[in-house]
Amino acid sequence: MIRISTIFIAICMVLVAASLGLVLYSVAGISGTESAIVALTALTFLILYNAVSMRLRDRTDVGSQIADLSRGTADLARQVAEFGRRLAAVEGKVVSANSAGADRIQAVAGEINELGALVKQLAVSVASHDDMLAASAAAATAEPAGKPADERQAELPLSSGGARNAAAPPAARAPVVASEPAPSRGHAQILAAVKSAVEENRVEIYLQPMVTLPQRKVRFYEAVTRLRDDKDQLLAADDFIAVAESAGLIGRIDNMVMLKCVQVLRRLMVRNKDVGVFCNVAAATLGNPTIFAQCLDFLEANRALASSFVLEFKQATFRNLGPTETEHLAALAQRGFRFSIDHVTDLRIEPRELADRGVRFIKVPAALLLDPRQNTASDIHPSDLSDLLGRFGIDLIAERIEGERAVVDLLDYDVRFGQGFLFAPPRPLRPEGASATGGAAPTKAQESNGSAKSVSVDNPAIDPPRTTGNAALARRVAGPG
């Protein structure tokens, strides 16, 4: 674009040349043609002079700009060299720190390996002592034949892996939580007891902790349902669920259990925000639109607890989902509730499909995980199951753990959570208002069933059962991690 100054200079040159020709024509008396030639000549010289002067001025400006650019390039080169020197120094420090850290990590790994070998040796020793104690306990219980059957049953260990409870004093043994119905009870008697318990709100929940491994810190609680009949006798879930489902009462029981679980969870979260409660839901409740609508309304009102309130279903329920059940599960998942699967009978698991449905926990019996026959019966080795589920956001929980040997083997399988009588049996809640030490006075039926020991919701930590000296030493050597 032509600048205004250039236009002005061109106009001035034309005026000067025209003025010169006019002066020569009027004053000197030169003819018009000669005056025009002189004027054009003068205009040409002026144009050449202006072009040469402008070229010289531009060359001077370009030279100064090139000099400035050279100085800037030199400064930039010096700065780049300085940054390179600093970067080389930082890389040298990082390399030296990494080498020192690698050496420390190797040293720590060697110590951990040595401690692991020591713990395994101690675990083998503990297992052999447990076997001997189990044999001696069986012999001791066989001698006093004159004792009542319930006393002999209370003195027996919970399993072959829990013989250390028999060696402990009677006060340290884990109580038997629920009583089995008398053999004389028939279907009609159980049905009458279930109806009476539901009508009079004698539905109780027992809490069994789920702990982290190997720290054994309580992370979740499972709510175990119990019914109390008019004779103050307890009915376990396995005894009344089938009867309640056939009579159409399981939905009301699940509603009562959900209400109690939410109440317990709210009281637990006052002291610990990281605690969670697992609540079992029957397949009949999930498939009944009327009953499920009531449950969904209640859960919607308590949506704030969705991250800590886990709904638990059987593996068979998930394998036999119909359109109604699938829609109901999706409604729960949309509201943020998470699911757990228990009663696992085999390891043919599709983690991607379960994760898409909202499953975040799978509880597998420890005996099933440690069964060598599962290596050929399942699509994946049990030792790789925890890592496979973890890639889809699902945590593996080993349940029904009853011996220290099982804990050591499960740690090799990278199992993060455990549940079982080894840590604590299901225990009833202490009634509100009971003292932290004494609690409510147990009834005669509770004493006979071994369920007098209760758990305070305000202080829900369940004391783990006592172990032999070798087992305690093994855990002490293993450390908190």
Secondary structure by P-SEA (a helix, b strand, c coil): cccaaaaaaaaaaaaaaaaaaaaaaccccccaaaaaaaaaaaaaaaaaaaaaaaaaaaaaaaaaaaaaaaaaaaaaaaaaaaaaaaaaaaaaaaaaaaaaaaaaaaaaaaaaaaaaaaaaaaaaaaaaaaaaaaaaaaaaaaccccccaaaaaaacccccccccccccccccccccccccccccccaaaaaaaaaaaaaaccbbbbbbbbbccccccccbbbbbbbbbccccccccccccaaaaaaacaaaaaaaaaaaaaaaaaaaaacccccbbbbbbbcccccccaaaaaaaaaaaaaaccccccbbbbbcaaaaaaccaaaaaaaaaaaaabbbbbbcccccccccaaaaaaacccbbbbbccccccccccccccccccaaaaaaaaacbbbbbcccccaaaaaaaaaaccccccccccccccccccccccccccccccaaaaaacccbbbbccccccccccccaaaaaaaaaaccc
